[in-house]
Amino acid sequence: MSVHSMTGFARAEGRDGTADWVWEAKSVNGRGLDLRCRLGNGLEALEPALRKAVAARFKRGNVSINLRLTRQAGTSQVRVNRELLDDLIALAGEYRGAEGIERPGLDGLLALRGVIEPVDEIEAGDDCAARDKAIEASMDELLDELSAARAAEGASLGEIVGAQLAEMERLSQRAGECASLRPEAAKARLAAQVAALLEAGAPALEERLAQELAILAVKSDVREELDRLATHIAAAGALLSQGGAVGRKLDFLAQELNREANTLCAKSNDAQLSDIGLELKAVIDQFREQVQNIE
């Protein structure tokens, strides 16, 4: 299973004997799964099926889905809203004979907004059920296309993130081979620090000196950080191989990698190791930025 991006776009069209419809879907990054849909009048009954289908295919992302339905030429019908018309006639009767007010004619009342309404073809019984099935079939095509778009984007992301993990591993190995970590280098550095203490007139108390040297050795030892970096890099690689909705876990590992790189730089007392640590931090920042796009 490969990783999927949360970014994608899809479009699906359909038609029957009376109408054309167009589905459009857009997906962007999100902390969870958030669906926003805009359906035409009379099509609200499709929303539960749409939400169920989206939840079955996607785990994360802000998904916007629109459905536009257009009546084909020659199929338009109208109806008279008799309830509204009766109310208007009754209201006109109340002002009969009032000074300066002429009684409106039927043509004037029919011209008022809402008296004559277009008939929504979706309300037409058996035709409604048949059209709903056709629209749902187009909806499935739309979501399949959106899933394919997110998978294609995810494949590219997987290659980028995999290369970044490989670069982190290379830099970690360089840090481990750094001359400042070799035993002889550490010994020489501690000897120089001891000499500085003695020259400064510090009392050469053996026990206290041993304690200070131990503290200095612990503070300058970055092998633990390098071990944890290696563990986190391996875990991230395993998640990429596993695939699926692993974006949150990769984001957590990115934070842990950044924490270890920060500690590595803070402990470093060698220019070469510091440079490697800064390079490592830059790659980790790039890694975390890309991970934000993974489902």
Beta strands, then each sheet from edge to edge (+ up, - down):
strand 1: 8-15
strand 2: 19-28
strand 3: 33-38
strand 4: 61-71
strand 5: 78-80
strand 6: 116-118
sheet 1: 1+ 2- 4+ 3+
sheet 2: 5+ 6-
end
